[in-house]
Amino acid sequence: MGMLSVSAVIMIAGSRDSYALAGAVTATGLAATAVVAPFTARLVDRFGQARVAVPATALAVLGSLALVLCVHHDAPAWTLFAAYAATATTPNTGGMSRARWAYLHRGDPAALHTANSFEQAADELCFMLGPVLAATLCGALFPEAGTLVGAVLLMTGVLIFAAQRATEPPVTPRTKTVASPLRTPGMPALLAVFLATGAVFGSLEVVSIAHAGGAILALQAAGSCAAGLLYGSLRPARNARLRLLLCLAAMTALMSLPLLAAAGSASLPVLALCLLLAGAATAPTMVTGMTLVQRATRPEQLNEGMTLSVTALLGGVAAGAAAGGWLVEHAGTAPGYAAPVSAAALALVIAAAGTAATASPDLVRRMKAATPRGS
């Protein structure tokens, strides 16, 4: 998963000499995933992870292979958009894995916090190694090599994951129509935060690839992986919404470091250090946000709720990738680093507004309860 988008950007930008086109193509695929993924997750909740994930992945792999053929044979630009959009059936393996942790550690918030932190660190490890492997394959072999290897690994990984039946949550039969998790109080604000956070990742990825190559993204993921492991070893504060605000504030501050380094024409090692530090707030932010989603979602809709959060994240990645590609093409890579900082600040504002909106009804109820009757 960590290889595919980077491989597509390198492959398309190299063959068409346009980072704007590469960013637009990957943004289209991610936007298509944002539309399709909730329906895939609903099928997972209804029929089980293994029965849905394998055929859905097979369809997505065919889309990746179609993209390779279109690039290799210099097909019209619109075919690149169509082929990459066909990868939208890729199941949310991260969400399914977190649903398994939530099922195994139901009733034990401390264990679930550690498990979620480990899961996020594992994700970051994949996104640390993925760009390096993709850039190496595309450079040492041929431009399509990263996408081909990524597609094979994706199919293999899902087959191995689906075979682990012992940890798969049982399908909960629905005796009545259940409202969408979107209608849960506080959920829309959380999804908006994930949308803005995704824009941080999408813009940072495209700008960094254009500025210094795909391998440097591994440092940002390394910082997040280390932070995730440390965060999981700590006892979390009870107020998860306050934790989310603190994490987003740290992300906004740390994301300004690459911008300052690039604007000051700092050396590549300095930029690499800034990206390493910038990644430190990623895992704690994601873990805290996913914890809030798990708390807000009904057990029989857990895959759908988790996928909605990842879908919002991917939608933000799509918007961020397109914005980052446009900025690189029209303003240069140094100004492009302003995009992730702005997106992080927007996520912080949205989270603060959502926290205030959620706290207001509770405050009113407490005031009514404290007011003596007849006063």
N, C-alpha and C positions, 0 to 999 in steps of 0.2 A: 504493500500500500504506500509505503514511503518512497518508492521508486517511480511510480507511474506518472504522477503529474510533472515531476522534475524531468523525467525522460521525455515526456511529450513536449515540454518547453524547449529542451535542448534539440530534440529531433526536428521540430517544426521551425524553430528560429534558425537552425543551421541550414535547412533546405530552402527556406523562403526568405531568409535574411530579414526577418521582422519579428521583434519581440512583442510588438502590439498584436500581431496576428496570433502568435503563440499564446499570449495571455488571454486573448479573446476566445480561442478554441478551448482552452482548459476551463475558462470561466463558464462557457456554454455547457460543457460536460458536468461541471459541478452544479450548475443551476438545474440541469435536467435531473441530477441525482437528488437535489433538494425536493423536487416534485414527486419523484417515483419512490424514494426511500420510505416515506411513511406508509405507503400501501404495501410495500414488501414487509415492513415490520408488522403490519396488521395481520398479514398472512402468517408470519412467524408466530405471533401470539395465538392464532387460531389453530394452526396445524402443527406447530413445533419447529424448532430451529433447524434440525437436520433435514427435514422434508422440503424446506423452502430454500435454505441457503445454497445447497449444491446446484440445483438447476439455475437459480438466479445468478450465481457466479459464472456458470458456463456461458450464459448469454452475455455477460459483461466481458468475459475473455474474448469472445467472438468480436465484440466491438473494438477491443484493443488490437486484435489482429487485422481488422478492417482498416484501422487508422494507419497501421504500418504499411499496408498495401497501398493506400492512397498517397502517403508520403513518398514511398519508394518509386511509384510510377508517375509522380508529379501530377496527380489528379487535381481538378479544380478546387479552389479554396473551400467551397461550400461542402464538399465531401468530407473534409477534415472535421467540420462542425458536426455533420451527421454521424460520422463514425464515432467520435468521442462522446457524443450524446448517448450512443447505444451502450456505453459502459454504466449507465445510470442504474442498472439492476444490481450492481455490486451490493451485497448485503452489508449491513453495519455490524461487522464482527466485533468491534469495540463495544457497541451497545449490547450485543448478545452476551459477550463475556461478562460485562458489568451486571447484566440480569442474572447470570449464574452466581456471581459473588453475592448479590442481594438475596438470592434464594438460599444459598448456603449459610449466610450469616444474618438471616432475618432475626430480629430481636436482640442483636448485639451491635450497637452503633460503633463501638470502638474497633471491633474486628473488621466491620465493613469499611471504616475509614482507612485502616491499614491496607485492606484489600484494594480499595479504589486507588489509593496512592501507588501501590505496586503496579496496578494495571496501567496507570498513567505513565509511570516510569518505563514500563515495558513498551508502551506506545512510543514514547520519546526515543527509546533505544532503536526502535525500528526506523523512526524518522531521522535518527542520527546516522545510521548505517546506510539507509536507503539512498539518499542523495549522493553519498560518496560512491556507492556501488554503481548507481546509474551514470554518474559523470564519468567514472572509470571505464565502464563498458562502452558508452557512447563514444568516448575519445580513443580508446585503445583498439576497439574492434570496428564497429560501424554505427551510424547514428540511430538505427532502429534496434540495436542490441538491448538497450535498457528496457524498452517497452516489452520486447519479447521475453526476456528473463523475468521481468516483473509479472507478466501474465501467467507464466508457468508457476512461479512461486505462489501467486494468489490462489490459483486453482488447487495447488497441492496443500496449501495451508488450510483452506476451507474444508477440504476433504478430511484432513487430520482432525480439525476442530469438530466437524460434524460426527466423527466416529466416537467422540468422548460422550457416550450416552449416560454415564453414571452421574455427571454433573449437570445434565440438561434439565432445566426447570420443567415440571409437568405442565401440560396444557390445561388451563383452567376453563371448564365449560361455562359459557355465558348463558344464564337463564333469562336474561332480559337485555334490552338494548342499553348500552352504556355510553354515556356522553364522551366525546373526544377529550383527551387530556388537555387539549387547547383551551377548554372551558374551565379548567381548574384555576381558582384564584391565585394570582401571582405567576402563573405559567407563561402568559404572553410576555411579561416583562423579562423573565429569565431567558426566553427564546430571543428576545431583542438583544440582550447582553451577549448571548452566544453569536448572534449575527455580527455584531460589531467586533467581537473578539476574533471571529473568523477572518474579518477584513484585515486585522493585524497580521495574521499568519500569511494570508494570500499575497498581500502587497509586499511583505518582507521577503517572501520567497522569490518573487519575480525580480524585485530590485536587487537582491543579493546575488542572484544568478547573473544578472546583467553586469553587475559591478565587479564581481570577483569569482564567478563560477559556482556551480552547484555544490561543490565539496564543502564550501565554507558554512553552509547551512547546518552541517553536522555539529558545529560548535554551539549554535543556538539550542539544538536539541539536546546536546550534552549537558548544558546548564540546566535545562528543564528536567532532564532525567535525574541529575544529582539532587535538585531541589525536591523532586517528587519523593525520592527515597527518604530524605531528611524529614519532609513534611509528614510522611506516613509513620515515622518513628515518634512523632510528637503527639501529645494528648491535645486533641482539638478543642477550641473554645466552643461553648454551647451555642452561642449566637452565630449561626452559619452565615446569615445575611451580612452581619458586620464583618466577618472574615472575608466575604466576597468583596466588600468595599475596600478593605485594606489590600487585598491581593491586586485588585484593579488599579488602585493608586500606585502600588509598587510597579506594576507593569507599565503604566504611563510614564513614570519617571525613568525606568530602565530602558524603555524603547527609545528614549531621546539620545541615549549614548551612541548608537550607530549613526544617527543623524549628525551629531556633533563631530564624530570622527570623520565621516565622509565629507562634510562641509569644510572641515579644516584640512582636507587633503592629507589625512593621517596615513601612515603606512599600513600595509595589509595586516601585519601582526596586531597592530592597535585595534583595527576594525574587528579582527577575529576575537580579541579579548572583549570588546564591547558587545558582540553578538553572544558570546558565552554568558556574560552578565545579564544581558537582556532576556535570555531564556529562563533565568532563575524564577521569574514570577509566573511562568506559563503553567507548569504542573499544579502548583497550589491553586491557581485560579480555576483550572479545569476540574480538579478534584472537588473543590468547594461547590462549583456550579452543578456538577453531576450529583453531588450529595443532595442538594436542594431539589433537583428534578426527581430523584428517587423517592424523596419524602413526599413530594406532591402527587405522585402517580399511583394509581390503584395497582395491586399486584398482578391482576390479569391483563393489565395494559402496559406492563413494565417495558417490554421491547419497543412498543410504539412510543412511549414517553421518552425513552433514551434515544430512540432514533430521531424523534422530533428535535431534540437538542443538537444532535450531530448534524441533522439536516440544516438547521439554522446556522450551525458553524460552517458547513460546506457552502451555504448560500453566501455567507460573509467572505469565505475564501475566494469564491468566484468573483464577487464584486471587488475585493481587494486585489486579486490578480489582474483584473481588467484595468483598474485604476493605476496599479503599479506599472503595468506595461505602457499605458498611455503617458504617464509621467516620465518614464525612462526615455521614451521615444521623442517627447516634445520638450522636456526640461533637463534631462540628464539623470544619472543615477544618484548623485548626491541629493538633489531636491526630492528625489523619489522616496527617500527615507523619511520624509515628513508624513507620508501616508500612514504607516503603522502607528506613529505617535498620535496622530489625529484620531485614528480608529480606537486606540486604547482609551483616549480621553472621552470619546463618545460613549464607550462601554461603561466607563465610570459614572458618567452623568445619568445614563439610563438606569444603572443599578441603584444609584442614590434616589432617583425619582421613584423606582419601584419599591424600594424599602420604605420610603416615606408614605407611599400610597397604601402599603400593607399595614404599616404601623398605625395609620390614622384611625381605622375602625376599631382596633384594639384599644387605642387611647380613649376613644369616645365611650366604649363599653366600660372601661375602668372608671371613667369619670362619673358615668351614670350610677355605677355600683357604689361609688364612694359618696354620692350625694344623698343626704338624709331625705326620707319621704316627707312630702309636704312643704319642702323648702322652695 
